[in-house]
Amino acid sequence: MNFNMTLFAQAAAFLLFIWFTIKFIWPPVIRAIEERQRKIAEGLAAAERGKQELEQSSKRAAEALKEARAQAQEIIAQAEKRAAELVEEGKVSARVEGERIITGAKAEIDQEVFRATETLRARVAELAVQGAEKILRREVDAKAHADLLNAVAAEL
C-alpha cells in the first residue's frame, strides 16, 4: 500500500465530503440559521413594540386615572355644593314654617283673648245687673235693661 496514494485518496474523499457538505448539507443549515435569526429579530422587534405599547398603555392609564380623580373631585364638589344648597333651603323652609306657626299661634291667642274679653264682658254685665237688681230690689224694664247692658259692654 502506497502512502502517497492513500494520502491522495483521503484528500479526494475529504474534498468530496466538503463538496457534498457545501452542496447538500450547508444550504439547509444556512437557511435554518437565517430563519432562526429572522425569528429572533422578529421576536426582539415584537418585544420592543410590546415594551413601547406597555409604556403608552401605562401613560394612558395614568391619564385616565388622573381624569377619573378630577371627575371624582368635581362630583364631590358638586355634591357638597348641592348639600349646602339643601341645608340653606331647609333653613329657609324652617324659618318660613316657624313664622307660619308663630302667626297661627298669635291669631289663636288673639281669638282666645277676644273670647275671654267677650266672656268677661258678658259676666261683668250679668254681675252688674245682679248688683243693680239687688240694689233696686225691683225689676227694671227689659228694653231699658238691654240698652243699659249694651252701653256698659261697649264701654268695657
Phi, psi and omega in degrees: 000133186265129184290323180294317180295320178297319179296318178293321180294318179293321178295318179294319179296321179294319178295319177298318178297318179296313179300313179299317180295315180294321185283317190246328185263318185297315182300315177295325179294316179297315178301317179296317179296313180297320178298318179294318177298318179298316179296319178296318179297317178297319178297317178295319179295317178296321178296318178295316177299318178298318178297316179296318178296323177297316178298316179295319179296320178298318178296316179296319179296319178296319178294318179297320178295319178297316178296319179297319178295318179297317178296320179297317178298319179296317179297318179296318179297318178295320179295318178295320179296316180295322178297318178297319178297317180296320178296316180295318177298320178297319178297313181297316180297317179295320179297314179297316179297319178298316179296321179295317179296318179297317179297316178297318180295318178297318179296319179295319178297316178301318179295317179296319178297317180297314179298316179297319179297315180297317178297317179297317179299314180298317181294319178297320180297318179297316180296322179295319180294316180298319179295317180294321181295318179293322180293313185278334181052032175210167185270140179262154179304133185297319180292315179296323179297314179298317179297316180298318179296318179297320180295316179296318180296322180293325180288328180285000000 
